[in-house]
Amino acid sequence: MIKVIGLDGTTWYLNYFQILCIEQIPETKILLNNKQYYLVKDSVESIQKQIVAFLHSCVVPEERELLREREMI
């Protein structure tokens, strides 16, 4: 999930896997798979950083475990 702030100050948590595209117009428009969109204060760059951090958190624990197993052999 990524956290975004709406133009009215409302906080939303969006499922990254539902995002179809992100556009800067000058506010940021997030289009979801169901064709709903949200206008948010967050920049495209800050949303990208959240996505990278989310994906990193999903992958890194497994890599750490593999490294530990290799060190034990």
CNS distance restraints for C-alpha pairs under 8 A (distance, minus, plus):
assign (resid   1 and name CA) (resid  13 and name CA) 5.82 0.50 0.50
assign (resid   1 and name CA) (resid  14 and name CA) 5.33 0.50 0.50
assign (resid   1 and name CA) (resid  15 and name CA) 4.68 0.50 0.50
assign (resid   1 and name CA) (resid  16 and name CA) 5.72 0.50 0.50
assign (resid   1 and name CA) (resid  54 and name CA) 7.43 0.50 0.50
assign (resid   2 and name CA) (resid  13 and name CA) 5.33 0.50 0.50
assign (resid   2 and name CA) (resid  14 and name CA) 5.31 0.50 0.50
assign (resid   2 and name CA) (resid  15 and name CA) 6.57 0.50 0.50
assign (resid   2 and name CA) (resid  16 and name CA) 6.47 0.50 0.50
assign (resid   2 and name CA) (resid  47 and name CA) 7.42 0.50 0.50
assign (resid   2 and name CA) (resid  50 and name CA) 6.16 0.50 0.50
assign (resid   2 and name CA) (resid  51 and name CA) 6.89 0.50 0.50
assign (resid   2 and name CA) (resid  54 and name CA) 7.82 0.50 0.50
assign (resid   3 and name CA) (resid  11 and name CA) 6.95 0.50 0.50
assign (resid   3 and name CA) (resid  12 and name CA) 5.78 0.50 0.50
assign (resid   3 and name CA) (resid  13 and name CA) 4.54 0.50 0.50
assign (resid   3 and name CA) (resid  14 and name CA) 6.54 0.50 0.50
assign (resid   3 and name CA) (resid  50 and name CA) 7.98 0.50 0.50
assign (resid   4 and name CA) (resid  11 and name CA) 5.85 0.50 0.50
assign (resid   4 and name CA) (resid  12 and name CA) 5.36 0.50 0.50
assign (resid   4 and name CA) (resid  13 and name CA) 6.32 0.50 0.50
assign (resid   4 and name CA) (resid  14 and name CA) 7.57 0.50 0.50
assign (resid   4 and name CA) (resid  40 and name CA) 6.50 0.50 0.50
assign (resid   4 and name CA) (resid  41 and name CA) 7.47 0.50 0.50
assign (resid   4 and name CA) (resid  42 and name CA) 6.21 0.50 0.50
assign (resid   4 and name CA) (resid  47 and name CA) 7.78 0.50 0.50
assign (resid   5 and name CA) (resid   9 and name CA) 5.70 0.50 0.50
assign (resid   5 and name CA) (resid  10 and name CA) 5.60 0.50 0.50
assign (resid   5 and name CA) (resid  11 and name CA) 4.63 0.50 0.50
assign (resid   5 and name CA) (resid  12 and name CA) 6.28 0.50 0.50
assign (resid   5 and name CA) (resid  40 and name CA) 5.48 0.50 0.50
assign (resid   5 and name CA) (resid  41 and name CA) 5.68 0.50 0.50
assign (resid   5 and name CA) (resid  42 and name CA) 6.38 0.50 0.50
assign (resid   6 and name CA) (resid  10 and name CA) 5.03 0.50 0.50
assign (resid   6 and name CA) (resid  11 and name CA) 6.24 0.50 0.50
assign (resid   6 and name CA) (resid  12 and name CA) 7.29 0.50 0.50
assign (resid   6 and name CA) (resid  38 and name CA) 7.37 0.50 0.50
assign (resid   6 and name CA) (resid  39 and name CA) 6.09 0.50 0.50
assign (resid   6 and name CA) (resid  40 and name CA) 4.19 0.50 0.50
assign (resid   6 and name CA) (resid  41 and name CA) 5.85 0.50 0.50
assign (resid   7 and name CA) (resid  39 and name CA) 6.43 0.50 0.50
assign (resid   7 and name CA) (resid  40 and name CA) 5.27 0.50 0.50
assign (resid   7 and name CA) (resid  41 and name CA) 5.61 0.50 0.50
assign (resid  14 and name CA) (resid  18 and name CA) 7.73 0.50 0.50
assign (resid  15 and name CA) (resid  19 and name CA) 7.16 0.50 0.50
assign (resid  16 and name CA) (resid  51 and name CA) 6.94 0.50 0.50
assign (resid  18 and name CA) (resid  32 and name CA) 5.38 0.50 0.50
assign (resid  18 and name CA) (resid  33 and name CA) 5.42 0.50 0.50
assign (resid  18 and name CA) (resid  34 and name CA) 7.97 0.50 0.50
assign (resid  19 and name CA) (resid  30 and name CA) 6.89 0.50 0.50
assign (resid  19 and name CA) (resid  31 and name CA) 6.00 0.50 0.50
assign (resid  19 and name CA) (resid  32 and name CA) 4.42 0.50 0.50
assign (resid  19 and name CA) (resid  33 and name CA) 6.09 0.50 0.50
assign (resid  20 and name CA) (resid  30 and name CA) 7.67 0.50 0.50
assign (resid  20 and name CA) (resid  31 and name CA) 5.50 0.50 0.50
assign (resid  20 and name CA) (resid  32 and name CA) 4.99 0.50 0.50
assign (resid  20 and name CA) (resid  33 and name CA) 5.39 0.50 0.50
assign (resid  21 and name CA) (resid  30 and name CA) 6.07 0.50 0.50
assign (resid  21 and name CA) (resid  31 and name CA) 5.33 0.50 0.50
assign (resid  21 and name CA) (resid  32 and name CA) 7.11 0.50 0.50
assign (resid  22 and name CA) (resid  28 and name CA) 6.89 0.50 0.50
assign (resid  22 and name CA) (resid  29 and name CA) 5.67 0.50 0.50
assign (resid  22 and name CA) (resid  30 and name CA) 4.59 0.50 0.50
assign (resid  22 and name CA) (resid  31 and name CA) 6.27 0.50 0.50
assign (resid  22 and name CA) (resid  44 and name CA) 6.91 0.50 0.50
assign (resid  23 and name CA) (resid  28 and name CA) 5.62 0.50 0.50
assign (resid  23 and name CA) (resid  29 and name CA) 5.07 0.50 0.50
assign (resid  23 and name CA) (resid  30 and name CA) 6.54 0.50 0.50
assign (resid  23 and name CA) (resid  44 and name CA) 7.31 0.50 0.50
assign (resid  24 and name CA) (resid  28 and name CA) 4.49 0.50 0.50
assign (resid  24 and name CA) (resid  29 and name CA) 6.27 0.50 0.50
assign (resid  24 and name CA) (resid  43 and name CA) 7.59 0.50 0.50
assign (resid  24 and name CA) (resid  44 and name CA) 6.73 0.50 0.50
assign (resid  25 and name CA) (resid  29 and name CA) 7.07 0.50 0.50
assign (resid  27 and name CA) (resid  39 and name CA) 6.55 0.50 0.50
assign (resid  27 and name CA) (resid  40 and name CA) 6.33 0.50 0.50
assign (resid  27 and name CA) (resid  41 and name CA) 6.09 0.50 0.50
assign (resid  27 and name CA) (resid  42 and name CA) 7.82 0.50 0.50
assign (resid  27 and name CA) (resid  43 and name CA) 7.60 0.50 0.50
assign (resid  28 and name CA) (resid  39 and name CA) 5.60 0.50 0.50
assign (resid  28 and name CA) (resid  40 and name CA) 5.30 0.50 0.50
assign (resid  28 and name CA) (resid  41 and name CA) 6.42 0.50 0.50
assign (resid  28 and name CA) (resid  42 and name CA) 6.58 0.50 0.50
assign (resid  28 and name CA) (resid  43 and name CA) 6.22 0.50 0.50
assign (resid  28 and name CA) (resid  44 and name CA) 6.56 0.50 0.50
assign (resid  29 and name CA) (resid  37 and name CA) 6.55 0.50 0.50
assign (resid  29 and name CA) (resid  38 and name CA) 5.64 0.50 0.50
assign (resid  29 and name CA) (resid  39 and name CA) 4.63 0.50 0.50
assign (resid  29 and name CA) (resid  40 and name CA) 6.48 0.50 0.50
assign (resid  30 and name CA) (resid  37 and name CA) 5.32 0.50 0.50
assign (resid  30 and name CA) (resid  38 and name CA) 5.19 0.50 0.50
assign (resid  30 and name CA) (resid  39 and name CA) 6.51 0.50 0.50
assign (resid  30 and name CA) (resid  40 and name CA) 7.73 0.50 0.50
assign (resid  31 and name CA) (resid  35 and name CA) 6.17 0.50 0.50
assign (resid  31 and name CA) (resid  36 and name CA) 6.01 0.50 0.50
assign (resid  31 and name CA) (resid  37 and name CA) 4.35 0.50 0.50
assign (resid  31 and name CA) (resid  38 and name CA) 6.73 0.50 0.50
assign (resid  32 and name CA) (resid  36 and name CA) 5.50 0.50 0.50
assign (resid  32 and name CA) (resid  37 and name CA) 5.95 0.50 0.50
assign (resid  42 and name CA) (resid  46 and name CA) 6.37 0.50 0.50
assign (resid  42 and name CA) (resid  47 and name CA) 6.78 0.50 0.50
assign (resid  43 and name CA) (resid  47 and name CA) 6.41 0.50 0.50
assign (resid  44 and name CA) (resid  48 and name CA) 6.13 0.50 0.50
assign (resid  45 and name CA) (resid  49 and name CA) 6.21 0.50 0.50
assign (resid  46 and name CA) (resid  50 and name CA) 6.34 0.50 0.50
assign (resid  47 and name CA) (resid  51 and name CA) 6.27 0.50 0.50
assign (resid  48 and name CA) (resid  52 and name CA) 6.18 0.50 0.50
assign (resid  49 and name CA) (resid  53 and name CA) 6.09 0.50 0.50
assign (resid  50 and name CA) (resid  54 and name CA) 6.05 0.50 0.50
assign (resid  51 and name CA) (resid  55 and name CA) 6.16 0.50 0.50
assign (resid  52 and name CA) (resid  56 and name CA) 5.92 0.50 0.50
assign (resid  53 and name CA) (resid  57 and name CA) 6.10 0.50 0.50
assign (resid  54 and name CA) (resid  58 and name CA) 6.48 0.50 0.50
assign (resid  55 and name CA) (resid  59 and name CA) 6.41 0.50 0.50
assign (resid  56 and name CA) (resid  60 and name CA) 5.74 0.50 0.50
assign (resid  57 and name CA) (resid  61 and name CA) 6.97 0.50 0.50
assign (resid  59 and name CA) (resid  63 and name CA) 6.67 0.50 0.50
assign (resid  60 and name CA) (resid  64 and name CA) 6.16 0.50 0.50
assign (resid  61 and name CA) (resid  65 and name CA) 6.34 0.50 0.50
assign (resid  62 and name CA) (resid  66 and name CA) 6.27 0.50 0.50
assign (resid  63 and name CA) (resid  67 and name CA) 6.21 0.50 0.50
assign (resid  64 and name CA) (resid  68 and name CA) 6.25 0.50 0.50
assign (resid  65 and name CA) (resid  69 and name CA) 6.25 0.50 0.50
assign (resid  66 and name CA) (resid  70 and name CA) 6.24 0.50 0.50
assign (resid  67 and name CA) (resid  71 and name CA) 6.22 0.50 0.50
assign (resid  68 and name CA) (resid  72 and name CA) 6.40 0.50 0.50
assign (resid  69 and name CA) (resid  73 and name CA) 6.64 0.50 0.50
